[in-house]
Amino acid sequence: MTVAIDVSLLVCTRNRRAALTHLLDSLSDALAAAAGLTIEIVIVDNGSDDDTVALVERWRRDRPAPVVLLHEPRPGLARARNRALAAARGAIIALTDDDCRVERDYFTALAACFAEQRGPAVIGGRILPGDPRDLPVTLKTEDHPMVAAPSAFPGGFVMGANLAMSAAVPARVGDFDERFGAGAPFVAAEDTDFLFRAMRRGIPVRYDPRFTVRHFHGRRAPEEETSLLAGYSFGDGALYAKHLFRDRRVATFLWKDVKDLACDVRDPVTAHRGIARFYRFRLRHKCRGMIAYAGAACRRTLRRSPAAWRTQRAGYLIPTPWRSRPTRSRPDP
């Protein structure tokens, strides 16, 4: 008889054996505290050449929950997450990063949050700093629940390091776009793109601080923070270009970015030591991302057969909706 799974936790990892050890230790504690819940852990090794696989094999031998170890040799966080999504069996699908550690009550708090939902939802949890020496980036520290406005840009509202969704959500939204995220051409925003598509389909995106992870990201130099934020904006710009001709919200986001340039004079951001004019910095890298996406779209169009060229939709350089490699029947991202 097949046992119903309450929660599937997905973890993708590549050559981070030391960080993964601490995550697995925290999962052992959280699993021990999750009485009454049926949980599975799905770990995808994304082409590691250290002893990550051996570590997971040893850890899963004595776990009270099933631990599924999968292999995705082609690099890319979105690609690895899609591999995990295809295998997940839980009513709730949760994601965290291999450099995070979950709190002991993580699974019970997660289940409580989703028990309050009346339909499919995406909920992001709290992300607290792990090491006080790390710069305060890639965190989500608010202590109160929030709901994203349907017209708002979801970037940063919740984050992939602590994200969960009803199992029905991927079936309606599709896979992660494998051109986005770490290890992919557009380097970031795979989670933002997923949220953007979920909101377009009327799926609520919420934040709830009750389920918490601590992020040990290790970035301590201003140059590391600057590179990270440049990548985030680059990915957001590529996302803008992807949805520009199919979602009118993008024009609103772009116009706000332009208007925000005045804030560099009126109310400058001083939190990032390596960035003098934050809003100009952000818009510049978003423009880079838009140009990169448009260039990739042009190259795809030029590679098409003459017959396909003749049937290209008005605009000629606007790509047809991209499809991820087939895993299961899902709508286009």
C-alpha positions in Angstrom: 0.0 0.0 0.0 1.3 3.4 -1.0 1.9 5.7 2.0 0.7 9.3 1.6 3.5 11.8 1.9 2.7 15.1 3.8 5.9 17.0 2.9 8.6 16.5 0.3 11.7 18.6 1.0 13.9 19.2 -2.1 17.6 19.9 -1.7 19.9 20.5 -4.7 23.7 20.4 -4.1 27.0 20.6 -6.0 30.4 20.3 -4.4 29.3 21.6 -1.0 30.0 18.7 1.2 30.9 20.7 4.3 27.8 22.9 4.2 25.6 19.9 3.3 26.8 18.1 6.4 25.3 20.8 8.7 22.1 20.9 6.7 21.7 17.1 7.1 22.3 17.3 10.8 19.6 20.0 11.2 17.2 17.8 9.1 17.9 14.9 11.5 16.7 17.1 14.4 13.7 18.4 12.5 12.6 14.9 11.4 12.8 13.7 15.0 10.5 16.6 16.1 8.0 16.0 13.3 5.8 13.3 15.0 2.7 12.6 13.1 4.0 13.8 9.7 5.1 11.6 6.8 8.1 13.3 5.2 10.5 12.5 2.4 13.8 14.2 1.6 14.7 14.4 -2.1 18.4 15.3 -2.7 19.7 16.0 -6.2 23.4 15.8 -6.7 24.1 18.3 -9.5 27.4 16.8 -10.8 29.5 16.9 -7.7 33.1 15.6 -7.9 33.7 15.5 -4.1 32.3 12.9 -1.8 28.8 14.4 -1.6 27.1 11.2 -2.8 28.9 9.1 -0.2 27.9 11.6 2.5 24.2 11.3 1.5 24.4 7.6 1.2 25.7 7.3 4.8 23.2 9.8 6.2 20.1 8.2 4.7 20.8 4.7 6.1 19.4 5.5 9.6 16.8 8.1 8.7 13.2 7.5 9.9 12.0 9.1 6.6 12.6 8.0 3.0 15.5 9.8 1.5 15.6 9.8 -2.3 19.1 10.5 -3.9 18.9 11.6 -7.6 21.6 12.6 -10.0 21.5 15.4 -12.5 24.9 15.7 -14.2 24.0 18.8 -16.3 24.8 21.9 -14.3 22.0 24.4 -13.3 20.0 24.9 -10.1 16.7 25.1 -12.0 17.5 21.9 -13.9 18.3 20.1 -10.6 15.1 21.5 -9.0 13.0 20.2 -11.9 14.6 16.8 -11.5 13.6 16.9 -7.8 10.1 18.2 -8.6 9.4 15.3 -11.0 10.2 12.8 -8.2 8.4 14.6 -5.3 5.3 12.9 -3.9 4.3 15.2 -1.0 1.1 17.2 -0.6 3.5 20.1 0.3 6.7 20.6 -1.7 9.4 22.6 0.1 12.8 23.8 -1.1 15.9 24.9 0.8 19.5 25.4 -0.2 22.5 23.2 0.8 24.1 26.1 2.7 21.0 26.5 5.0 20.0 24.8 8.2 16.4 24.3 9.2 15.0 25.0 12.6 13.9 22.0 14.8 10.2 22.9 14.3 10.5 23.4 10.6 8.3 20.6 9.4 5.5 21.1 12.0 5.4 24.8 11.4 5.4 24.3 7.6 2.4 21.9 7.9 0.5 24.3 10.1 0.9 27.1 7.6 -0.5 25.0 4.7 -3.3 23.6 6.9 -4.7 27.2 6.9 -4.8 27.5 3.1 -8.1 26.9 1.3 -6.5 26.2 -2.1 -3.1 26.0 -3.8 -0.6 28.5 -2.5 3.1 29.4 -2.5 4.5 30.3 0.9 8.0 31.5 1.6 9.5 31.2 5.1 11.8 33.2 7.3 15.6 33.2 6.4 17.8 34.3 9.3 21.5 34.9 9.2 23.6 31.9 10.1 27.1 33.3 10.7 27.3 36.8 12.1 30.4 37.4 10.0 28.4 37.1 6.8 27.0 40.2 5.1 23.2 40.7 5.5 22.2 39.5 2.1 19.8 36.7 0.9 17.9 37.0 4.1 14.2 37.4 4.9 13.8 38.5 8.5 10.3 40.0 8.9 8.5 38.7 11.9 4.9 39.0 10.5 2.9 37.3 7.7 2.4 39.1 4.4 0.6 38.5 1.1 2.1 39.7 -2.2 0.0 42.1 -4.2 -1.0 40.5 -7.5 0.5 43.6 -9.3 3.8 43.6 -7.4 7.1 42.3 -8.6 7.8 39.2 -6.5 11.6 39.4 -6.5 12.8 39.3 -2.9 9.3 39.0 -1.4 10.1 35.3 -0.7 13.2 33.4 -1.7 14.1 30.0 -3.0 16.3 29.3 0.1 13.1 28.7 2.1 10.1 28.2 -0.3 7.2 25.9 -0.2 4.1 25.2 -2.4 1.1 23.0 -2.6 1.6 20.0 -4.9 -1.0 21.4 -7.3 1.1 24.5 -8.0 3.8 23.0 -10.3 1.1 21.2 -12.3 -0.5 24.6 -13.0 2.6 26.8 -13.3 5.1 24.5 -15.0 8.7 23.7 -14.2 11.4 26.2 -13.3 12.8 27.8 -16.5 16.2 26.2 -16.9 17.7 29.2 -18.6 17.6 31.1 -15.2 19.3 30.5 -11.9 22.8 29.5 -10.8 24.7 27.6 -13.4 22.5 28.9 -16.3 22.9 31.7 -18.8 20.8 34.2 -16.9 22.4 33.3 -13.6 19.5 34.2 -11.2 15.7 34.7 -10.9 14.6 31.2 -11.5 12.5 31.4 -8.3 11.2 34.9 -9.2 10.1 33.7 -12.7 8.3 30.8 -11.1 6.5 33.2 -8.6 5.7 35.6 -11.4 4.0 32.9 -13.4 2.1 31.6 -10.3 0.7 35.0 -9.6 -0.4 35.4 -13.2 -2.5 32.2 -12.7 -4.1 33.6 -9.6 -2.1 31.5 -7.1 -1.4 33.6 -3.9 2.2 34.1 -2.9 2.5 34.5 0.9 5.3 35.0 3.5 5.0 33.3 6.9 7.8 33.6 9.4 6.8 30.4 11.3 9.0 28.0 9.3 12.5 29.2 9.5 16.0 28.4 8.1 19.4 29.9 8.8 21.5 30.8 5.8 25.3 30.3 6.0 26.0 31.9 2.6 29.6 32.8 3.5 29.8 36.2 1.6 31.8 38.7 3.7 33.6 40.9 1.2 31.8 43.9 -0.5 32.9 42.6 -3.9 31.1 39.4 -3.3 27.9 41.2 -2.4 28.2 43.5 -5.5 28.7 40.5 -7.8 25.7 38.8 -6.2 23.4 41.8 -6.6 24.5 42.4 -10.1 23.6 38.8 -11.0 20.2 39.2 -9.3 19.4 42.3 -11.4 20.8 40.7 -14.6 18.4 37.7 -14.0 15.5 40.1 -13.3 16.2 41.9 -16.6 16.1 38.7 -18.5 12.8 37.9 -16.8 11.5 41.3 -17.9 12.4 40.5 -21.5 10.9 37.1 -21.3 7.5 38.4 -20.2 7.6 41.9 -21.8 5.1 41.0 -24.7 2.9 38.7 -22.7 2.4 40.5 -19.4 1.6 44.2 -19.0 2.9 44.2 -15.5 6.5 44.3 -16.9 6.1 47.8 -18.3 5.0 49.0 -14.9 8.0 47.4 -13.3 10.3 49.0 -15.8 8.8 52.5 -15.4 9.2 52.2 -11.6 12.9 51.3 -12.0 13.3 54.4 -14.1 11.5 56.6 -11.6 13.6 55.1 -8.8 16.7 56.7 -10.3 15.8 59.9 -8.5 16.2 58.1 -5.2 19.9 58.0 -5.8 19.9 61.7 -5.1 16.8 62.1 -2.9 17.1 59.0 -0.7 20.2 57.0 -1.5 20.7 53.4 -0.4 23.9 53.2 1.7 23.7 49.6 2.9 25.9 48.2 0.1 29.4 49.5 0.5 30.5 48.5 -3.0 27.7 50.3 -4.8 27.6 54.1 -4.9 24.3 54.6 -6.8 22.2 51.6 -6.1 19.2 52.3 -8.3 21.4 53.2 -11.3 23.4 50.0 -10.6 20.3 47.9 -10.5 18.8 49.3 -13.7 22.0 49.0 -15.6 22.3 45.3 -14.9 18.6 44.8 -15.6 19.2 46.4 -19.0 22.1 44.0 -19.5 19.8 41.1 -18.7 17.1 42.3 -21.1 19.7 42.7 -23.9 21.1 39.2 -23.2 17.7 37.6 -23.3 16.8 39.5 -26.6 20.1 38.4 -28.1 19.4 34.8 -27.2 15.9 35.1 -28.6 17.3 36.4 -31.9 19.7 33.6 -32.2 17.0 31.0 -31.6 14.8 32.7 -34.2 17.6 32.7 -36.8 18.3 29.0 -36.2 14.7 28.1 -37.1 13.8 26.5 -40.4 12.5 28.7 -43.2 9.0 27.3 -42.7 9.1 28.1 -39.0 10.4 31.5 -39.8 7.5 32.3 -42.1 5.0 31.3 -39.3 6.8 33.4 -36.6 4.3 35.6 -34.9 4.2 39.4 -35.5 7.3 41.0 -34.2 9.6 38.4 -35.7 12.1 38.6 -32.9 9.7 37.7 -30.2 10.4 34.0 -29.3 7.6 31.5 -29.1 7.0 30.2 -25.6 10.0 28.2 -24.4 9.4 24.6 -23.3 11.5 22.8 -20.7 12.6 19.3 -21.5 9.6 17.0 -21.0 9.2 15.5 -17.6 5.5 15.3 -17.1 2.6 17.2 -18.7 2.8 20.8 -17.6 2.0 24.2 -19.1 4.7 26.4 -20.7 6.7 28.5 -18.3 
